[in-house]
Structure formats: structure tokens, C-alpha cells
Amino acid sequence: MIASGKSIDSKWDEFKNSIAGVSGTVWLIVFASIFGGIMLIIVVAFLVRRLRKEESEIDELENMVVNQKWQDEEKNSDIVPEQIFQERSSIREPTNAIPTGSTLSPVRVMLSIPPTIPPTVAHYVSQMRQAGYPNETIVSELEKSGWSARVVQAATG
């Protein structure tokens, strides 16, 4: 056996012998399972990537709509920020002031009132304040970026 090279005297020889003893059907099942697993991972990765891309596009479009809505409202509105704050505070105080028979809950009434400050501006102002910037710097940066004096005053006031 040694002269013909068929002796099993090392771990490598034992491994080759055990591999040679496995039938073709078992190898077919093993390779099909590996291929299927790889394909599954590729499909899941593709779908997750596509989902993230679509979610980011939705977020961008949502931000554009909110910002456009606020820019349109500030152009068409003659209400000063003090009046807006008074209206919001008077609406939020009496939560039991909804007429009898109304289908709107207090939560729906509060959510149906548009906020006075665009969310992007409010987020920017809060981050700038946390970073320690003075109000004058925040106001000047908001005005440089094109926000109206009414929105700037409402956000920083």
C-alpha cells in the first residue's frame, strides 16, 4: 500500500479517505445548501439596501414638504409670533373643552394644529444652544440661510 500511495498514515490521508467515501448525493446537497445560503444573503442584503434608500428618499421628501409648507404659510400669514404662542397655549390648557359628541379626541385636536416652528429650525436651534452658541449667532445664521424674521423670532424667542 505504501508503494502504491494508498497508505493512511497521516491526518491528511485520513481526511482524503473520508472525503472519497462520501457519496455524490451528499455532495450535491451540501453544495446546493451553500449556494442557497449565499443567494439568500445576497437577496436580503439587496432588499435591506433598497429599503434604506427608499426610507431616506421618503424622509427627504417629507422634509421638503414640511419646509415648503412653512415657507408658504409664513409668506401668506399676518399673525405675529406672540399671537401664535397665545393661541397654542390656550388650546393646550383645557383638554376637556372638546364639545360633547365630537369625534375628535384631545390628542387629535392638538396634533391637527400645525406647529409654529418648522421641525428643522427647532432642531437646529436646540443643537446650537446645547453647543453653547449665543442667541445672536443662532439668529444671524438662521437669517443667512433664508428663514424669515417671524420664524427666527418664534424659534429663538
For each residue, the residues with C-beta under 8 A, 3 or more apart:
1: 4 6 7
2: 5 7 9
3:
4: 1
5: 2
6: 1
7: 1 2 13
8: 13 14 17
9: 2 13
10: 13 14
11: 14 15
12: 15 16
13: 7 8 9 10 16 17
14: 8 10 11 17 18
15: 11 12 18 19
16: 12 13 19 20
17: 8 13 14 20 21
18: 14 15 21 22
19: 15 16 22
20: 16 17
21: 17 18
22: 18 19 26 27
23: 26 27
24: 27 28
25: 28 29
26: 22 23 29 30
27: 22 23 24 30 31
28: 24 25 31 32
29: 25 26 32 33
30: 26 27 33 34
31: 27 28 34 35
32: 28 29 35 36
33: 29 30 36 37
34: 30 31 37 38
35: 31 32 38 39
36: 32 33 39 40
37: 33 34 40 41
38: 34 35 41 42
39: 35 36 42 43
40: 36 37 43 44
41: 37 38 44 45
42: 38 39 45 46
43: 39 40 46 47
44: 40 41 47 48
45: 41 42 48 49
46: 42 43 49 50
47: 43 44 50 51
48: 44 45 51 52
49: 45 46 52 53
50: 46 47 53 54
51: 47 48 54 55
52: 48 49 55 56
53: 49 50 56 57
54: 50 51 57 58
55: 51 52 58 59
56: 52 53 59 60
57: 53 54 60 61
58: 54 55 61 62
59: 55 56 62 63
60: 56 57 63 64
61: 57 58 64 65
62: 58 59 65 66
63: 59 60 66 67 120
64: 60 61 67 68
65: 61 62 68 69
66: 62 63 69 70 118 119 120
67: 63 64 70 71 118 120
68: 64 65 71 72
69: 65 66 72 73 114
70: 66 67 73 74 118 151
71: 67 68 74 75
72: 68 69 75 76
73: 69 70 76 77 114
74: 70 71 77 148 150 151
75: 71 72
76: 72 73
77: 73 74 150
78:
79: 83 84
80: 83 84 150
81: 84 85 116 150 153 154 157
82: 85 86
83: 79 80 86 87
84: 79 80 81 87 88 116 154
85: 81 82 88 89 116 154
86: 82 83 89 90
87: 83 84 90 91
88: 84 85 91 92 113 116
89: 85 86 92 93
90: 86 87 93
91: 87 88 109 110 113
92: 88 89 95 110
93: 89 90
94: 97
95: 92 98 106
96: 106
97: 94
98: 95 102 104 105 106 109
99: 102
100:
101:
102: 98 99
103:
104: 98 108 109 112
105: 98 108 109
106: 95 96 98 109 110
107: 110 111
108: 104 105 111 112
109: 91 98 104 105 106 112 113
110: 91 92 106 107 113
111: 107 108
112: 104 108 109
113: 88 91 109 110
114: 69 73
115: 118 119 122
116: 81 84 85 88 154
117: 121 122 151 154 155
118: 66 67 70 115 121 122 151
119: 66 115 122 123
120: 63 66 67 123 124
121: 117 118 124 125 142 147 151 152 155
122: 115 117 118 119 125 126 155
123: 119 120 126 127
124: 120 121 127 128 138 142
125: 121 122 128 129 138 142 155 156
126: 122 123 129 130
127: 123 124 130 131
128: 124 125 131 133 137 138 141
129: 125 126 132 133 138
130: 126 127
131: 127 128
132: 129
133: 128 129 137 138
134: 137 138
135: 138 139 156
136: 139 140
137: 128 133 134 140 141
138: 124 125 128 129 133 134 135 141 142 156
139: 135 136 142 143 152 156
140: 136 137 143 144
141: 128 137 138 144 145
142: 121 124 125 138 139 145 147 151 152 155 156
143: 139 140 146 147 149 152
144: 140 141
145: 141 142
146: 143
147: 121 142 143 151 152 155
148: 74 151 152
149: 143 152 153
150: 74 77 80 81 153 154
151: 70 74 117 118 121 142 147 148 154 155
152: 121 139 142 143 147 148 149 155 156
153: 81 149 150 156 157
154: 81 84 85 116 117 150 151 157
155: 117 121 122 125 142 147 151 152
156: 125 135 138 139 142 152 153
157: 81 153 154
